[in-house]
Amino acid sequence: MKRYLVLARAFLASDLQSDRVVPPSGFTARLTVFAAAAMAFLAVFALALSFAAGRLSDRWSDALAQSATIRVSAPQDQIDRQVTAVMGVLETTPGIASARQLPPEETQALLAPWFGPDLPVETLPIPALIELVEGGSGFDAEGLRLRLQAEAPGAVLDDHDRWRRPLVAAAGRMKTLATGSLLLIGAAMAAMITLAAQAALAANGQVIRVLRLVGARDVYIARAFVRRFTLRAAGGAAVGAALAMIAVALIPAGDDAGGFLTGLSFEGGEWIWPVLLPLMAAGVAFAATRAAALRALKGLM
Amino acid sequence: MIELENVSYGYGSGELLTEMSLKLAPGSFHFLTGPSGAGKTTFLKLLYAELMPSAGQVIAFGNDVRSMTRDDIALLRRRVGVVHQDCQFLDHLSLAENVALPLTVADREIDTRELIELLAWVGLKAQMDSLPPALSGGERQRAALARAVIMAPDVILADEPTGNVDWEMSLKLLTLLVELNRMGKTIVIATHDMNLIRSAKAQVAARVLRIKGRRLHLAGADL
């Protein structure tokens, strides 16, 4: 670690004279800074998307994985008997921590937002709902369904798996997409910096020939270009990342009803990742420019 | 110091130089002559490893240039100062910075007093802050010579150093090269200027080599 710190310090404090041997190049400089800033800006959003998708996936998994619902639909005169039968079955089913029948008021409250205030929900034939909470290693859903079918034919078990699984899968895919986007952004930035570095190297062909003639080693010549492009990429990425972080911070914070969009942000320690982006951009620029410079120099004696 | 053993060099299918052998002894002074296109510049490029021989060996300071790494070649060029006819400089750096460039790329400290002395020796002290495009042909040749000697190289190669300057300036450059030779440097000057060679022979024991018919000959009384 100490060695890397020393190397980084030497790189940053590299002699200005070696920097001066390469003439300033306005076009490639602006191109590199702009590319790095734009890519960092996009990368921050991809990061935010990745984290938001991860949080959503976890929330859906955790919140729904531990609970299930049994809906009892039967003629009014049979409902109580079937509910009692269901409760009896649940008491003897391993893996169920607790079970309770939702009181009619609670069931009606769940429906009220869908029907509006004008409809008297209490007059509707609403099925009874039993909420159960898993315990320990969980219960055998298929076994429970078979028992319910025998004891209470109007009872239907909904373990939420049917709609939880595609949601979790969708969130997982979104996270994968975001991570893939980050990799693509990194690759695109490397490609752009390589092109800019190659343009700079081609434009400075005479400079390189003179340097070789007077005894400059390849690493010396490469260093002058590498340092320049690395610092430009880091600077551009810092600006882009800062702007994107401000934009992300300004997205209004929402509640659960706000859904996915209002969750597009960073939480706690996640903020360190966009802060690290300029360093990553510098690393990409360093590797891309060094490879381009050494490849170009090989063609010269 | 630098030795050529049966060196040949060809571009594509044709051969430009054939089976050349030569030993550059320390402190020797050589002129290289021959008609335009005979291969004088190519010959010099073989000496500082800008070109590799297609046959034979170039031994520089005890090492075969073909077995040298790119870093080795860079180090070789710190021991061989080269003055080109077209004198390429870094146009964004001042004359003083250009002259000191070999020290800069070698990560060696620049002694400003010595640098000014060197510029005064070639008569360019007043122009030290000028940019290369502002220099005349003669000034560029002298600046190139100063750059070639700043690392105190063992060998100095000059390719038509007087090609773009008048006779007075030619003699001035020749005097500088003769002075360097008296300091023990090995000098090779490629030129087709016979008057320059005659002037030099009056001051120093110069050996005259001639490239003719793709081969290297020791020139004789016709000079």
Interface residues (C-beta under 8 A of the other chain):
Chain A: D15 Q17 S18 R20 V21 P23 P24 Q206 V207 R209 V210 L211 R212 L213 V214 G215 A216 R217 D218 Y220 L297 K298 M301
Chain B: A49 E50 L51 M52 R70 D71 I73 A74 L75 L76 R77 R78 V82 H84 Q88 F89 L90 D91 H92 L93 E97 L101 P102 T104 V105 A106 D107 R147 M151
